[in-house]
Amino acid sequence: MVEESDLENLEYLDMVVKETLRLHPVAPLLIPHESTEDCTVNGFYIPKNSRVIVNVWAIGRDTESWSDPEIFFPERFVGSSIDLRGHDFQLLPFGSGRRGCPGMQLGLTIVKQVIAQLVHCFDWELPGGMLPTELDLTEEFSLVTPKAKHLLAIPSYRLNI
Ligand code: HEM
């Protein structure tokens, strides 16, 4: 079984989670923010009390920040210092700063442990001879982004315990 203490050693899983949240952030526009004082960001003047919406979905697909951004390629994080904890502004699935997600550590632990257990304990097949390339990953646009079509996959237990 995969224990929580194993997670820090699962480097490829860490890259897969980053890449997934880059392309499919749970909250694509974060939560609306408001400027508490006049400021200038990247040459744009933002007056006090402005409603600011950060499009992390678009940032995750920005060609100035990512090469081949539409391709799911976890290996892009090999040797990269880019993390998703709010310090690297090209990858902000949990937002950043004092209104960033306070549940980040819990969320990451649960997501990683569930995926690790599912991959470790089961072999997976798609139904009806479907190929992985035929999977429809279209999202429904809203405050959060569920898959438009449910994922159907068939597990078979592979551990003899
Ligand atoms: C993978 C899991 C999760 C993701 C991707 C996620 C993502 C986010 C994002 C993007 C925001 C908005 C940040 C911003 O606008 O700058 C947020 C806010 C928030 N999240 Fe999460 N979250 C996750 C799990 C959790 C969990 C497990 C909890 C609580 C146990 C939680 C509690 C909150 C709260 C209370 C806020 C509002 C913070 C504020 O407005 O000050 N989140 N989350």
Backbone and ligand atoms as CSV (ligand in chain L), in Angstrom:
chain,resi,resn,atom,element,x,y,z
A,1,MET,N,N,0.832,-1.200,0.000
A,1,MET,CA,C,0.000,0.000,0.000
A,1,MET,C,C,0.872,1.257,0.000
A,2,VAL,N,N,0.378,2.307,-0.604
A,2,VAL,CA,C,1.118,3.574,-0.597
A,2,VAL,C,C,0.721,4.340,0.668
A,3,GLU,N,N,1.732,4.689,1.452
A,3,GLU,CA,C,1.462,5.462,2.674
A,3,GLU,C,C,1.698,6.943,2.400
A,4,GLU,N,N,1.119,7.785,3.246
A,4,GLU,CA,C,1.323,9.231,3.070
A,4,GLU,C,C,2.815,9.571,3.087
A,5,SER,N,N,3.584,8.836,3.903
A,5,SER,CA,C,5.027,9.118,4.008
A,5,SER,C,C,5.777,8.773,2.714
A,6,ASP,N,N,5.157,7.983,1.824
A,6,ASP,CA,C,5.806,7.648,0.543
A,6,ASP,C,C,5.708,8.805,-0.455
A,7,LEU,N,N,4.729,9.686,-0.265
A,7,LEU,CA,C,4.407,10.666,-1.318
A,7,LEU,C,C,5.598,11.532,-1.706
A,8,GLU,N,N,6.398,11.937,-0.724
A,8,GLU,CA,C,7.510,12.849,-1.050
A,8,GLU,C,C,8.530,12.196,-1.988
A,9,ASN,N,N,8.504,10.850,-2.082
A,9,ASN,CA,C,9.453,10.159,-2.982
A,9,ASN,C,C,8.878,9.919,-4.373
A,10,LEU,N,N,7.591,10.188,-4.568
A,10,LEU,CA,C,6.957,9.875,-5.849
A,10,LEU,C,C,7.076,11.080,-6.794
A,11,GLU,N,N,8.269,11.236,-7.373
A,11,GLU,CA,C,8.562,12.433,-8.163
A,11,GLU,C,C,7.727,12.514,-9.439
A,12,TYR,N,N,7.533,11.364,-10.088
A,12,TYR,CA,C,6.770,11.418,-11.341
A,12,TYR,C,C,5.308,11.758,-11.059
A,13,LEU,N,N,4.766,11.213,-9.985
A,13,LEU,CA,C,3.393,11.559,-9.608
A,13,LEU,C,C,3.278,13.069,-9.367
A,14,ASP,N,N,4.283,13.631,-8.718
A,14,ASP,CA,C,4.304,15.079,-8.456
A,14,ASP,C,C,4.242,15.850,-9.779
A,15,MET,N,N,4.996,15.378,-10.778
A,15,MET,CA,C,4.998,16.060,-12.090
A,15,MET,C,C,3.652,15.903,-12.785
A,16,VAL,N,N,3.044,14.732,-12.655
A,16,VAL,CA,C,1.738,14.485,-13.288
A,16,VAL,C,C,0.674,15.407,-12.670
A,17,VAL,N,N,0.728,15.563,-11.363
A,17,VAL,CA,C,-0.259,16.435,-10.696
A,17,VAL,C,C,-0.059,17.890,-11.143
A,18,LYS,N,N,1.195,18.325,-11.219
A,18,LYS,CA,C,1.468,19.700,-11.679
A,18,LYS,C,C,0.943,19.912,-13.099
A,19,GLU,N,N,1.262,18.930,-13.967
A,19,GLU,CA,C,0.870,19.075,-15.371
A,19,GLU,C,C,-0.656,19.057,-15.521
A,20,THR,N,N,-1.301,18.224,-14.712
A,20,THR,CA,C,-2.766,18.159,-14.752
A,20,THR,C,C,-3.370,19.495,-14.316
A,21,LEU,N,N,-2.845,20.047,-13.225
A,21,LEU,CA,C,-3.401,21.318,-12.731
A,21,LEU,C,C,-2.999,22.499,-13.613
A,22,ARG,N,N,-1.920,22.356,-14.388
A,22,ARG,CA,C,-1.575,23.411,-15.365
A,22,ARG,C,C,-2.644,23.467,-16.456
A,23,LEU,N,N,-2.974,22.299,-17.013
A,23,LEU,CA,C,-3.924,22.277,-18.135
A,23,LEU,C,C,-5.380,22.326,-17.675
A,24,HIS,N,N,-5.630,21.792,-16.493
A,24,HIS,CA,C,-7.022,21.701,-16.015
A,24,HIS,C,C,-7.130,22.235,-14.597
A,25,PRO,N,N,-6.878,23.529,-14.390
A,25,PRO,CA,C,-6.990,24.063,-13.025
A,25,PRO,C,C,-8.429,23.925,-12.532
A,26,VAL,N,N,-8.568,23.566,-11.267
A,26,VAL,CA,C,-9.898,23.328,-10.704
A,26,VAL,C,C,-10.740,24.607,-10.758
A,27,ALA,N,N,-10.125,25.726,-10.413
A,27,ALA,CA,C,-10.824,27.024,-10.443
A,27,ALA,C,C,-10.133,27.899,-11.499
A,28,PRO,N,N,-10.595,27.844,-12.766
A,28,PRO,CA,C,-9.836,28.468,-13.863
A,28,PRO,C,C,-9.657,29.975,-13.733
A,29,LEU,N,N,-10.562,30.638,-13.023
A,29,LEU,CA,C,-10.422,32.088,-12.827
A,29,LEU,C,C,-10.153,32.416,-11.355
A,30,LEU,N,N,-9.683,31.453,-10.604
A,30,LEU,CA,C,-9.518,31.583,-9.146
A,30,LEU,C,C,-10.811,32.101,-8.532
A,31,ILE,N,N,-10.682,32.852,-7.435
A,31,ILE,CA,C,-11.837,33.532,-6.837
A,31,ILE,C,C,-11.593,35.022,-7.089
A,32,PRO,N,N,-12.614,35.817,-7.437
A,32,PRO,CA,C,-12.345,37.237,-7.710
A,32,PRO,C,C,-11.625,37.908,-6.541
A,33,HIS,N,N,-10.629,38.728,-6.890
A,33,HIS,CA,C,-9.870,39.475,-5.885
A,33,HIS,C,C,-10.212,40.957,-6.013
A,34,GLU,N,N,-9.849,41.735,-4.989
A,34,GLU,CA,C,-10.076,43.186,-5.046
A,34,GLU,C,C,-8.810,43.884,-4.582
A,35,SER,N,N,-8.382,44.894,-5.337
A,35,SER,CA,C,-7.165,45.611,-4.946
A,35,SER,C,C,-7.467,46.512,-3.746
A,36,THR,N,N,-6.597,46.453,-2.741
A,36,THR,CA,C,-6.824,47.261,-1.532
A,36,THR,C,C,-6.159,48.637,-1.647
A,37,GLU,N,N,-5.324,48.806,-2.698
A,37,GLU,CA,C,-4.716,50.119,-2.935
A,37,GLU,C,C,-4.398,50.256,-4.422
A,38,ASP,N,N,-4.155,51.472,-4.877
A,38,ASP,CA,C,-3.733,51.691,-6.263
A,38,ASP,C,C,-2.429,50.934,-6.498
A,39,CYS,N,N,-2.297,50.293,-7.647
A,39,CYS,CA,C,-1.018,49.637,-7.942
A,39,CYS,C,C,-0.841,49.516,-9.449
A,40,THR,N,N,0.372,49.200,-9.861
A,40,THR,CA,C,0.672,48.986,-11.278
A,40,THR,C,C,1.280,47.601,-11.424
A,41,VAL,N,N,0.667,46.774,-12.266
A,41,VAL,CA,C,1.168,45.417,-12.480
A,41,VAL,C,C,1.483,45.261,-13.956
A,42,ASN,N,N,2.747,44.949,-14.266
A,42,ASN,CA,C,3.146,44.757,-15.661
A,42,ASN,C,C,2.778,45.958,-16.535
A,43,GLY,N,N,2.870,47.147,-15.977
A,43,GLY,CA,C,2.546,48.347,-16.744
A,43,GLY,C,C,1.066,48.716,-16.749
A,44,PHE,N,N,0.219,47.868,-16.160
A,44,PHE,CA,C,-1.219,48.187,-16.111
A,44,PHE,C,C,-1.551,48.840,-14.771
A,45,TYR,N,N,-2.171,50.000,-14.848
A,45,TYR,CA,C,-2.569,50.704,-13.628
A,45,TYR,C,C,-3.884,50.103,-13.108
A,46,ILE,N,N,-3.888,49.680,-11.861
A,46,ILE,CA,C,-5.095,49.092,-11.255
A,46,ILE,C,C,-5.501,49.956,-10.064
A,47,PRO,N,N,-6.611,50.706,-10.196
A,47,PRO,CA,C,-7.010,51.577,-9.084
A,47,PRO,C,C,-7.487,50.776,-7.877
A,48,LYS,N,N,-7.414,51.383,-6.728
A,48,LYS,CA,C,-7.937,50.782,-5.493
A,48,LYS,C,C,-9.393,50.321,-5.704
A,49,ASN,N,N,-9.769,49.239,-5.057
A,49,ASN,CA,C,-11.130,48.681,-5.091
A,49,ASN,C,C,-11.538,48.097,-6.451
A,50,SER,N,N,-10.543,47.793,-7.309
A,50,SER,CA,C,-10.889,47.144,-8.587
A,50,SER,C,C,-11.165,45.663,-8.354
A,51,ARG,N,N,-12.107,45.109,-9.098
A,51,ARG,CA,C,-12.325,43.661,-9.090
A,51,ARG,C,C,-11.307,43.057,-10.057
A,52,VAL,N,N,-10.482,42.166,-9.572
A,52,VAL,CA,C,-9.416,41.584,-10.406
A,52,VAL,C,C,-9.661,40.080,-10.555
A,53,ILE,N,N,-9.728,39.625,-11.804
A,53,ILE,CA,C,-9.926,38.197,-12.063
A,53,ILE,C,C,-8.676,37.660,-12.758
A,54,VAL,N,N,-8.084,36.646,-12.180
A,54,VAL,CA,C,-6.826,36.094,-12.718
A,54,VAL,C,C,-7.153,34.809,-13.489
A,55,ASN,N,N,-6.857,34.822,-14.780
A,55,ASN,CA,C,-7.197,33.675,-15.631
A,55,ASN,C,C,-6.042,32.669,-15.639
A,56,VAL,N,N,-6.019,31.792,-14.620
A,56,VAL,CA,C,-4.910,30.826,-14.550
A,56,VAL,C,C,-5.039,29.743,-15.620
A,57,TRP,N,N,-6.244,29.549,-16.126
A,57,TRP,CA,C,-6.425,28.595,-17.230
A,57,TRP,C,C,-5.596,29.087,-18.430
A,58,ALA,N,N,-5.716,30.386,-18.742
A,58,ALA,CA,C,-4.979,30.941,-19.882
A,58,ALA,C,C,-3.473,30.994,-19.594
A,59,ILE,N,N,-3.104,31.316,-18.361
A,59,ILE,CA,C,-1.673,31.384,-18.013
A,59,ILE,C,C,-1.025,30.010,-18.201
A,60,GLY,N,N,-1.779,28.960,-17.860
A,60,GLY,CA,C,-1.251,27.597,-18.013
A,60,GLY,C,C,-1.052,27.188,-19.458
A,61,ARG,N,N,-1.655,27.942,-20.381
A,61,ARG,CA,C,-1.533,27.632,-21.810
A,61,ARG,C,C,-0.819,28.733,-22.568
A,62,ASP,N,N,-0.134,29.611,-21.834
A,62,ASP,CA,C,0.534,30.757,-22.447
A,62,ASP,C,C,1.850,30.327,-23.111
A,63,THR,N,N,1.977,30.584,-24.397
A,63,THR,CA,C,3.182,30.129,-25.112
A,63,THR,C,C,4.447,30.879,-24.663
A,64,GLU,N,N,4.282,32.025,-24.009
A,64,GLU,CA,C,5.491,32.720,-23.512
A,64,GLU,C,C,6.017,32.068,-22.236
A,65,SER,N,N,5.148,31.317,-21.562
A,65,SER,CA,C,5.576,30.671,-20.320
A,65,SER,C,C,5.855,29.188,-20.502
A,66,TRP,N,N,5.221,28.575,-21.509
A,66,TRP,CA,C,5.309,27.123,-21.667
A,66,TRP,C,C,5.574,26.772,-23.126
A,67,SER,N,N,6.462,25.801,-23.348
A,67,SER,CA,C,6.620,25.326,-24.723
A,67,SER,C,C,5.584,24.222,-24.964
A,68,ASP,N,N,5.053,24.193,-26.185
A,68,ASP,CA,C,3.980,23.245,-26.539
A,68,ASP,C,C,2.933,23.143,-25.425
A,69,PRO,N,N,2.324,24.258,-25.053
A,69,PRO,CA,C,1.455,24.248,-23.863
A,69,PRO,C,C,0.256,23.331,-23.964
A,70,GLU,N,N,-0.221,23.006,-25.180
A,70,GLU,CA,C,-1.427,22.161,-25.286
A,70,GLU,C,C,-1.110,20.684,-25.066
A,71,ILE,N,N,0.181,20.359,-25.029
A,71,ILE,CA,C,0.551,18.942,-24.882
A,71,ILE,C,C,0.726,18.575,-23.410
A,72,PHE,N,N,0.098,17.460,-23.015
A,72,PHE,CA,C,0.255,16.952,-21.650
A,72,PHE,C,C,1.596,16.238,-21.563
A,73,PHE,N,N,2.554,16.861,-20.853
A,73,PHE,CA,C,3.922,16.363,-20.855
A,73,PHE,C,C,4.546,16.598,-19.463
A,74,PRO,N,N,4.253,15.676,-18.516
A,74,PRO,CA,C,4.750,15.870,-17.143
A,74,PRO,C,C,6.261,16.043,-17.078
A,75,GLU,N,N,6.988,15.427,-18.041
A,75,GLU,CA,C,8.454,15.488,-18.018
A,75,GLU,C,C,8.977,16.914,-18.198
A,76,ARG,N,N,8.132,17.855,-18.572
A,76,ARG,CA,C,8.595,19.238,-18.704
A,76,ARG,C,C,9.101,19.759,-17.347
A,77,PHE,N,N,8.687,19.105,-16.256
A,77,PHE,CA,C,9.097,19.570,-14.927
A,77,PHE,C,C,10.398,18.922,-14.436
A,78,VAL,N,N,10.963,18.003,-15.236
A,78,VAL,CA,C,12.249,17.405,-14.839
A,78,VAL,C,C,13.303,18.513,-14.802
A,79,GLY,N,N,13.985,18.653,-13.684
A,79,GLY,CA,C,15.039,19.658,-13.550
A,79,GLY,C,C,14.513,21.083,-13.497
A,80,SER,N,N,13.195,21.240,-13.384
A,80,SER,CA,C,12.613,22.585,-13.334
A,80,SER,C,C,12.288,22.940,-11.885
A,81,SER,N,N,12.449,24.206,-11.542
A,81,SER,CA,C,12.138,24.602,-10.157
A,81,SER,C,C,10.704,25.121,-10.038
A,82,ILE,N,N,9.944,25.055,-11.143
A,82,ILE,CA,C,8.581,25.600,-11.103
A,82,ILE,C,C,7.697,24.732,-10.208
A,83,ASP,N,N,7.107,25.366,-9.208
A,83,ASP,CA,C,6.229,24.643,-8.297
A,83,ASP,C,C,4.839,25.280,-8.338
A,84,LEU,N,N,3.865,24.618,-7.673
A,84,LEU,CA,C,2.493,25.123,-7.781
A,84,LEU,C,C,1.990,25.754,-6.489
A,85,ARG,N,N,2.920,26.154,-5.622
A,85,ARG,CA,C,2.514,26.632,-4.301
A,85,ARG,C,C,2.347,28.146,-4.218
A,86,GLY,N,N,2.369,28.808,-5.375
A,86,GLY,CA,C,2.035,30.228,-5.362
A,86,GLY,C,C,3.204,31.175,-5.525
A,87,HIS,N,N,4.417,30.617,-5.723
A,87,HIS,CA,C,5.584,31.486,-5.888
A,87,HIS,C,C,5.984,31.640,-7.346
A,88,ASP,N,N,5.542,30.718,-8.183
A,88,ASP,CA,C,5.881,30.767,-9.606
A,88,ASP,C,C,4.604,31.135,-10.357
A,89,PHE,N,N,4.569,32.341,-10.896
A,89,PHE,CA,C,3.293,32.889,-11.356
A,89,PHE,C,C,2.787,32.274,-12.657
A,90,GLN,N,N,3.593,31.378,-13.288
A,90,GLN,CA,C,3.070,30.693,-14.479
A,90,GLN,C,C,2.250,29.445,-14.097
A,91,LEU,N,N,2.247,29.091,-12.806
A,91,LEU,CA,C,1.522,27.901,-12.355
A,91,LEU,C,C,0.853,28.206,-11.011
A,92,LEU,N,N,-0.426,28.594,-11.070
A,92,LEU,CA,C,-1.103,29.074,-9.850
A,92,LEU,C,C,-2.440,28.357,-9.595
A,93,PRO,N,N,-2.461,27.022,-9.577
A,93,PRO,CA,C,-3.753,26.353,-9.389
A,93,PRO,C,C,-4.353,26.571,-8.005
A,94,PHE,N,N,-3.553,27.033,-7.047
A,94,PHE,CA,C,-4.084,27.315,-5.707
A,94,PHE,C,C,-4.076,28.821,-5.424
A,95,GLY,N,N,-3.920,29.637,-6.464
A,95,GLY,CA,C,-3.816,31.072,-6.248
A,95,GLY,C,C,-2.477,31.411,-5.619
A,96,SER,N,N,-2.405,32.596,-5.014
A,96,SER,CA,C,-1.144,33.051,-4.445
A,96,SER,C,C,-1.424,34.105,-3.382
A,97,GLY,N,N,-0.474,34.275,-2.487
A,97,GLY,CA,C,-0.603,35.356,-1.502
A,97,GLY,C,C,-1.564,35.004,-0.378
A,98,ARG,N,N,-1.958,36.025,0.366
A,98,ARG,CA,C,-2.693,35.724,1.604
A,98,ARG,C,C,-4.120,35.249,1.368
A,99,ARG,N,N,-4.669,35.428,0.164
A,99,ARG,CA,C,-5.983,34.842,-0.131
A,99,ARG,C,C,-5.855,33.583,-0.980
A,100,GLY,N,N,-4.646,33.033,-1.074
A,100,GLY,CA,C,-4.464,31.753,-1.759
A,100,GLY,C,C,-5.145,30.643,-0.960
A,101,CYS,N,N,-5.201,29.464,-1.533
A,101,CYS,CA,C,-5.952,28.360,-0.926
A,101,CYS,C,C,-5.305,27.880,0.383
A,102,PRO,N,N,-6.025,27.973,1.509
A,102,PRO,CA,C,-5.458,27.486,2.777
A,102,PRO,C,C,-5.495,25.957,2.878
A,103,GLY,N,N,-6.239,25.304,1.964
A,103,GLY,CA,C,-6.337,23.842,2.014
A,103,GLY,C,C,-5.378,23.163,1.056
A,104,MET,N,N,-4.398,23.928,0.539
A,104,MET,CA,C,-3.506,23.388,-0.497
A,104,MET,C,C,-2.818,22.088,-0.059
A,105,GLN,N,N,-2.220,22.089,1.119
A,105,GLN,CA,C,-1.464,20.907,1.539
A,105,GLN,C,C,-2.386,19.690,1.664
A,106,LEU,N,N,-3.554,19.912,2.278
A,106,LEU,CA,C,-4.511,18.811,2.421
A,106,LEU,C,C,-4.983,18.338,1.046
A,107,GLY,N,N,-5.301,19.302,0.159
A,107,GLY,CA,C,-5.770,18.953,-1.184
A,107,GLY,C,C,-4.729,18.141,-1.941
A,108,LEU,N,N,-3.481,18.601,-1.912
A,108,LEU,CA,C,-2.422,17.893,-2.643
A,108,LEU,C,C,-2.202,16.498,-2.072
A,109,THR,N,N,-2.228,16.387,-0.757
A,109,THR,CA,C,-2.005,15.077,-0.127
A,109,THR,C,C,-3.106,14.100,-0.530
A,110,ILE,N,N,-4.353,14.567,-0.486
A,110,ILE,CA,C,-5.460,13.661,-0.827
A,110,ILE,C,C,-5.386,13.253,-2.299
A,111,VAL,N,N,-5.190,14.243,-3.181
A,111,VAL,CA,C,-5.141,13.945,-4.621
A,111,VAL,C,C,-4.021,12.946,-4.913
A,112,LYS,N,N,-2.830,13.210,-4.353
A,112,LYS,CA,C,-1.688,12.335,-4.656
A,112,LYS,C,C,-1.903,10.938,-4.068
A,113,GLN,N,N,-2.418,10.878,-2.843
A,113,GLN,CA,C,-2.562,9.556,-2.231
A,113,GLN,C,C,-3.626,8.733,-2.965
A,114,VAL,N,N,-4.712,9.361,-3.354
A,114,VAL,CA,C,-5.764,8.622,-4.072
A,114,VAL,C,C,-5.238,8.128,-5.422
A,115,ILE,N,N,-4.555,9.000,-6.170
A,115,ILE,CA,C,-4.034,8.564,-7.480
A,115,ILE,C,C,-3.008,7.449,-7.289
A,116,ALA,N,N,-2.115,7.642,-6.325
A,116,ALA,CA,C,-1.067,6.632,-6.104
A,116,ALA,C,C,-1.686,5.275,-5.773
A,117,GLN,N,N,-2.702,5.271,-4.913
A,117,GLN,CA,C,-3.335,3.987,-4.550
A,117,GLN,C,C,-4.027,3.374,-5.766
A,118,LEU,N,N,-4.725,4.188,-6.534
A,118,LEU,CA,C,-5.458,3.651,-7.692
A,118,LEU,C,C,-4.502,3.034,-8.710
A,119,VAL,N,N,-3.353,3.687,-8.913
A,119,VAL,CA,C,-2.395,3.174,-9.896
A,119,VAL,C,C,-1.665,1.949,-9.342
A,120,HIS,N,N,-1.366,1.986,-8.050
A,120,HIS,CA,C,-0.606,0.894,-7.435
A,120,HIS,C,C,-1.448,-0.385,-7.313
A,121,CYS,N,N,-2.711,-0.248,-6.978
A,121,CYS,CA,C,-3.528,-1.423,-6.635
A,121,CYS,C,C,-4.256,-2.034,-7.835
A,122,PHE,N,N,-4.417,-1.267,-8.914
A,122,PHE,CA,C,-5.247,-1.756,-10.014
A,122,PHE,C,C,-4.548,-1.605,-11.368
A,123,ASP,N,N,-4.856,-2.532,-12.275
A,123,ASP,CA,C,-4.590,-2.299,-13.701
A,123,ASP,C,C,-5.854,-1.663,-14.260
A,124,TRP,N,N,-5.673,-0.802,-15.252
A,124,TRP,CA,C,-6.820,-0.039,-15.776
A,124,TRP,C,C,-6.983,-0.257,-17.266
A,125,GLU,N,N,-8.244,-0.408,-17.694
A,125,GLU,CA,C,-8.556,-0.524,-19.127
A,125,GLU,C,C,-9.696,0.411,-19.472
A,126,LEU,N,N,-9.704,0.854,-20.708
A,126,LEU,CA,C,-10.853,1.634,-21.163
A,126,LEU,C,C,-11.879,0.666,-21.744
A,127,PRO,N,N,-13.168,1.005,-21.682
A,127,PRO,CA,C,-14.194,0.069,-22.147
A,127,PRO,C,C,-14.242,-0.018,-23.670
A,128,GLY,N,N,-14.672,-1.171,-24.163
A,128,GLY,CA,C,-14.952,-1.339,-25.596
A,128,GLY,C,C,-13.753,-1.138,-26.502
A,129,GLY,N,N,-12.536,-1.442,-26.001
A,129,GLY,CA,C,-11.351,-1.303,-26.845
A,129,GLY,C,C,-10.987,0.151,-27.173
A,130,MET,N,N,-11.542,1.073,-26.413
A,130,MET,CA,C,-11.246,2.502,-26.639
A,130,MET,C,C,-9.755,2.790,-26.405
A,131,LEU,N,N,-9.182,3.681,-27.200
A,131,LEU,CA,C,-7.777,4.036,-27.035
A,131,LEU,C,C,-7.652,5.277,-26.143
A,132,PRO,N,N,-6.551,5.388,-25.377
A,132,PRO,CA,C,-6.358,6.589,-24.536
A,132,PRO,C,C,-6.458,7.876,-25.354
A,133,THR,N,N,-6.015,7.821,-26.622
A,133,THR,CA,C,-6.068,9.028,-27.463
A,133,THR,C,C,-7.503,9.428,-27.813
A,134,GLU,N,N,-8.443,8.499,-27.599
A,134,GLU,CA,C,-9.848,8.809,-27.916
A,134,GLU,C,C,-10.603,9.412,-26.727
A,135,LEU,N,N,-9.921,9.511,-25.582
A,135,LEU,CA,C,-10.592,10.077,-24.397
A,135,LEU,C,C,-10.983,11.531,-24.650
A,136,ASP,N,N,-12.180,11.882,-24.240
A,136,ASP,CA,C,-12.659,13.249,-24.417
A,136,ASP,C,C,-12.436,14.019,-23.107
A,137,LEU,N,N,-11.460,14.928,-23.134
A,137,LEU,CA,C,-11.123,15.667,-21.911
A,137,LEU,C,C,-11.768,17.056,-21.875
A,138,THR,N,N,-12.776,17.280,-22.705
A,138,THR,CA,C,-13.463,18.566,-22.720
A,138,THR,C,C,-13.999,18.894,-21.322
A,139,GLU,N,N,-13.891,20.185,-20.964
A,139,GLU,CA,C,-14.386,20.622,-19.660
A,139,GLU,C,C,-15.665,21.421,-19.829
A,140,GLU,N,N,-16.485,21.417,-18.776
A,140,GLU,CA,C,-17.617,22.341,-18.737
A,140,GLU,C,C,-17.128,23.622,-18.082
A,141,PHE,N,N,-17.388,24.771,-18.698
A,141,PHE,CA,C,-16.906,26.023,-18.121
A,141,PHE,C,C,-17.840,26.499,-17.013
A,142,SER,N,N,-17.279,26.749,-15.839
A,142,SER,CA,C,-18.050,27.365,-14.741
A,142,SER,C,C,-17.030,27.808,-13.694
A,143,LEU,N,N,-17.494,28.083,-12.486
A,143,LEU,CA,C,-16.568,28.503,-11.426
A,143,LEU,C,C,-15.491,27.443,-11.207
A,144,VAL,N,N,-15.909,26.177,-11.271
A,144,VAL,CA,C,-14.948,25.070,-11.290
A,144,VAL,C,C,-15.152,24.313,-12.601
A,145,THR,N,N,-14.190,23.452,-12.953
A,145,THR,CA,C,-14.254,22.844,-14.286
A,145,THR,C,C,-14.384,21.326,-14.211
A,146,PRO,N,N,-15.614,20.808,-14.134
A,146,PRO,CA,C,-15.783,19.351,-14.218
A,146,PRO,C,C,-15.602,18.874,-15.656
A,147,LYS,N,N,-15.321,17.583,-15.806
A,147,LYS,CA,C,-15.282,17.029,-17.164
A,147,LYS,C,C,-16.680,17.058,-17.762
A,148,ALA,N,N,-16.777,17.381,-19.042
A,148,ALA,CA,C,-18.095,17.422,-19.692
A,148,ALA,C,C,-18.671,16.012,-19.797
A,149,LYS,N,N,-17.782,15.029,-20.050
A,149,LYS,CA,C,-18.254,13.638,-20.133
A,149,LYS,C,C,-17.517,12.813,-19.081
A,150,HIS,N,N,-18.273,11.983,-18.368
A,150,HIS,CA,C,-17.653,11.193,-17.306
A,150,HIS,C,C,-16.583,10.256,-17.864
A,151,LEU,N,N,-15.565,10.017,-17.057
A,151,LEU,CA,C,-14.544,9.041,-17.417
A,151,LEU,C,C,-15.056,7.646,-17.036
A,152,LEU,N,N,-15.036,6.742,-17.998
A,152,LEU,CA,C,-15.374,5.350,-17.694
A,152,LEU,C,C,-14.098,4.527,-17.846
A,153,ALA,N,N,-13.691,3.856,-16.785
A,153,ALA,CA,C,-12.487,3.023,-16.841
A,153,ALA,C,C,-12.715,1.785,-15.987
A,154,ILE,N,N,-12.113,0.673,-16.409
A,154,ILE,CA,C,-12.378,-0.615,-15.751
A,154,ILE,C,C,-11.137,-1.044,-14.954
A,155,PRO,N,N,-11.276,-1.113,-13.624
A,155,PRO,CA,C,-10.130,-1.552,-12.806
A,155,PRO,C,C,-10.108,-3.058,-12.630
A,156,SER,N,N,-8.912,-3.656,-12.564
A,156,SER,CA,C,-8.818,-5.041,-12.083
A,156,SER,C,C,-7.704,-5.081,-11.030
A,157,TYR,N,N,-8.066,-5.650,-9.890
A,157,TYR,CA,C,-7.157,-5.659,-8.742
A,157,TYR,C,C,-5.911,-6.468,-9.079
A,158,ARG,N,N,-4.742,-5.959,-8.739
A,158,ARG,CA,C,-3.534,-6.663,-9.163
A,158,ARG,C,C,-2.579,-6.995,-8.020
A,159,LEU,N,N,-3.013,-6.783,-6.767
A,159,LEU,CA,C,-2.150,-7.126,-5.633
A,159,LEU,C,C,-2.679,-8.390,-4.973
A,160,ASN,N,N,-1.789,-9.300,-4.614
A,160,ASN,CA,C,-2.242,-10.545,-3.992
A,160,ASN,C,C,-2.182,-10.438,-2.476
A,161,ILE,N,N,-2.896,-9.471,-1.923
A,161,ILE,CA,C,-2.932,-9.374,-0.452
A,161,ILE,C,C,-4.393,-9.304,-0.001
L,1,HEM,C1,C,-6.746,20.057,-5.074
L,1,HEM,C2,C,-7.514,20.689,-4.191
L,1,HEM,C3,C,-7.771,22.177,-4.161
L,1,HEM,C4,C,-7.597,23.121,-5.132
L,1,HEM,C5,C,-7.061,22.946,-6.568
L,1,HEM,C6,C,-7.997,24.397,-4.564
L,1,HEM,C7,C,-7.944,25.617,-5.229
L,1,HEM,C8,C,-8.295,26.827,-4.669
L,1,HEM,C9,C,-8.215,28.092,-5.359
L,1,HEM,C10,C,-7.734,28.300,-6.785
L,1,HEM,C11,C,-8.640,29.044,-4.501
L,1,HEM,C12,C,-8.723,30.555,-4.796
L,1,HEM,C13,C,-7.382,31.200,-4.504
L,1,HEM,C14,C,-7.269,32.607,-5.049
L,1,HEM,O1,O,-8.265,33.159,-5.534
L,1,HEM,O2,O,-6.146,33.187,-5.001
L,1,HEM,C15,C,-8.992,28.392,-3.265
L,1,HEM,C16,C,-9.476,29.047,-2.152
L,1,HEM,C17,C,-9.854,28.434,-1.003
L,1,HEM,N1,N,-9.715,27.080,-0.714
L,1,HEM,FE1,FE,-8.993,25.664,-1.955
L,1,HEM,N2,N,-8.390,24.194,-3.262
L,1,HEM,C18,C,-8.264,22.861,-2.987
L,1,HEM,C19,C,-8.530,22.250,-1.779
L,1,HEM,C20,C,-9.015,22.878,-0.661
L,1,HEM,C21,C,-9.286,22.224,0.611
L,1,HEM,C22,C,-9.009,20.737,0.880
L,1,HEM,C23,C,-9.781,23.191,1.433
L,1,HEM,C24,C,-10.233,23.102,2.868
L,1,HEM,C25,C,-10.063,22.036,3.637
L,1,HEM,C26,C,-9.816,24.444,0.707
L,1,HEM,C27,C,-10.263,25.646,1.205
L,1,HEM,C28,C,-10.214,26.861,0.547
L,1,HEM,C29,C,-10.677,28.126,1.114
L,1,HEM,C30,C,-11.307,28.334,2.490
L,1,HEM,C31,C,-10.442,29.113,0.138
L,1,HEM,C32,C,-10.758,30.624,0.248
L,1,HEM,C33,C,-9.518,31.353,0.785
L,1,HEM,C34,C,-9.723,32.862,0.897
L,1,HEM,O3,O,-10.561,33.413,0.163
L,1,HEM,O4,O,-9.008,33.499,1.682
L,1,HEM,N3,N,-9.339,24.225,-0.558
L,1,HEM,N4,N,-8.771,27.047,-3.386
